[in-house]
């Protein structure tokens, strides 16, 4: 049974669901399966399941990662209910200004998902998809069949600005407000060269522009219609440079 908070959020999610319904069907189901909601204590965040060097990492926010021990941390992942997940090591980018944490887990994939260095393809005017989790409640019943039944929200935006310095941060113009909890969700684009969707980066947590949204109790949302992203390069660099990471050794 839903609590009062869950019931209050249903209209909000119903609206978000309708606005992103057509966007979700443009993306492969695998990218949704890789976008998770995790928590540690009272802190919840989106986590993107990223493979590198034959291993799996969960890319999430530094806000959540800093609550974890350096090794052998346990987080919970939402799969209709909270399920414990053991991690082996917590990695942070060298710059503390980058609000990302990378959780190494003891898992391997046979076929990696395609990612691309943003410095090679990033251009203004580029159409991108971005996604993330907001809250762990069941999706409202809709007349649209969806697989899987519980998926993160997804929206479409346009790249409007690129900073020329590494790690190639960029800005995306979006048509709606967004919850801070989608931070570290993937940013995906369609490659006309490879004829496939590729991961371009992950969403930056933008506390500076966040305000309390129209929900009780309030949730932090950004209303500027500007979403900021980190290049996926910064995740790869953090993994490769960390002395305790399997791929950094």
N, C-alpha and C positions, 0 to 999 in steps of 0.2 A: 504494500500500500504506500502511496506517495505521501510524504509529509507536506506541511503547509508550504514550505519553500518550493518543493517540487511542483505542487499544483499551481503556484504563482508563476512559475517559469514556463508552463505549458504554452500559453498564448505567445510568449516570446519565441519559443522554439518553433511553433507552428508557422509563424511569420518567416523566420529564418529558413525553415525547411522549404517553403514555397519559393523564396527568392533564389535558392541555390539548386533547385531540383534539376533544371536543365543543364547546369554547369557540371553536376556530378556525373551525368551520363556521357560526358565528353571524355572522361578520364578512365584509365584502366583500373580495375578493381584492386589490383595489387597495391597501388599507391594508397588506397584507403586502408587496407590491411596493415600497412606500415605506419599509419598515423594513429597513435595511441593516446589515451588519457592515463596519466600515472599520478600517484600521490605518495608523499612521505609526511607522516603526521597530519597537520592541517593544511599543508601546502599541496595544491594540485596544479598540474601543468600538462600541456601537450608534449609528447615525445615522438620523434621521428626515428623509425627503425632504419638505420643506415649501415650498409655493408662496406667494408674496406679491408683489403688484404685477406679476404676469406673469412673475416670475423664480423660479428654483429655488434653495433653500438647503438645506444639510445641517445639521441641528441635532444636535450631539454634545456631548461633555463638554469642559469647560475643561482637564481632565487631558490630553486628546489635543490640543486646539487650541493649547495653550501651547507645544507642541513644533514648531509650524509657523511659517514666516515670515509676515509680515503680508499679503503678496500673492503670487500665482502659486505657491501650494503644491501639491504633488502628494501625494495620499493613495491608498491601495489599497482597492478594494472587493471583497468576496468574492462571486463568482458561480460557485461550483464550483472556481474557482481565483482567485488574486489578480489584479485588473485595475487598472491605473493610471487615476486620475481627476484631471484638472487642475482646480484651483479658481482663482478670480480674487482673492478677498479673504477675510480672516478677521476676523469681528466678535465682540466680547465684550460682554455686558451691562455696564452702568456699575458695578454692584456686584460686587466680587471675591468676595463670599460666594455668588454664584450660579454654580454649577459647570456652566456651559453655554458652548459656542462655536458660532458660526453660520458655516458655510463657504458663501460665495457661489460658484455655478458658472455657467458660460456655457451655460445651458439654459433653455428656455421651455416652458411647457405651454399647450395650447389650452384645456383645461378644468380649472380649479382644484378642489382637494378642499375640501369644506365644513369650516370651522373655526368655533368659537363662542367668544365672550369668556366666560371662566369666571365672571366677576363677575355675568353675567346669568342663569346657570342652575345654578350650583354649590350643592348642598344636601347635608346629611348624610343618610345612608341611601341615597344614590344608587348604583346598580350601574354599574360601569365595567369595561372590558377594558383590559389593559396588556400590552405585548409588547416583546421585545428579543432580541438575539442573545447567545449565551454563548461558543461556540467554533466555528471553521470546519471541522467534520468532516461527512461525509455522514450524512444521517439513516439510522438502521437500517431495514431492510426490514420493513414492517408490512403486515398484510392490509387496510389502509385506503388507498384511492386518494386521493392528495393532489395538488392543483395550487395553486401550483407545487411541484416536488419538494423544494426546499429552502426552508424558511420559518422565521421566528423563532418562539420559544416564545410562547404566549399564555395568559393566565390571567385570572380574574375576581376582582374585589374589591369592597368597599363603602366609600364615603367616610364616615369617622368623625369628622373634625375639620377645621375651616377657620379659618385665621388671618384676622382682619378687615382686616389691612393689605395694601397692594399689595406684591408682585405676586400676591396671593391664593394663597399656598401652601396645600396641603391634605394630609391623611393618608388612606391607604387601608388598611383591614384586609384581609389576604390569608391564605390557608390554607396557605402553604408558605414555605420559605426561598427566597431569590432571590440570584442572583449579581450583584455590582456591575456587571458588564459590560452588564446590560440598561439601565443609566442612559442617559437621553435618548431611550429608546424612547417611542412615543406612548401616551397614555391616551385612550381612546375611550368615548363613551357613546351611547346610543340616544335621539334626540330625538323625543318623542311629538308635538311640534308639526310638525316637518318630515318625520317618518316616515323618518328616515335616520340613519346613524351619523355622528357629528361628532367632531372632534378637540378634546378638552377641555384637554389639557396634555401635558407630557412628564415622564418619571421623573427624580427628583432622585438624584444619586449620594450615598449615605449612608455615608461612610467612618467616621463616628463610631461607628456600631453594627455595623460589619463585623468578622467574625472569620474565621479560616481554616476552610474547609470540609473535608469528609471525602474529599478527592481528593489524590493525590500526583503532582506537587507541588501544594501547597494553592492553592485559589482563594478569594478574598474573597467571603463571603456574609453576608447579613443574616438573622438567625434570630428577630428580634423580631416577625415577622408584621405589621410596620407599614411600608408603602411610602409614601414621600413624593413629592409631585408639584409641579412648577412649572406655573402657569397658562400657556397658550399666549400670553397677553397680553404676557408678558415677552420672548418671542421677537420679536413684532411691534414692541414698543417699541425693542428693541435695533437692529433693522434700520432703523426709521424715524429713529432719532436718530444713527446712525453717518454721519459726513460723507463717508465714502468709498464707502458702499453706493450702488448704483444707485437704490434706492428712498429713500435718505436725502438724496439731492442735491436 
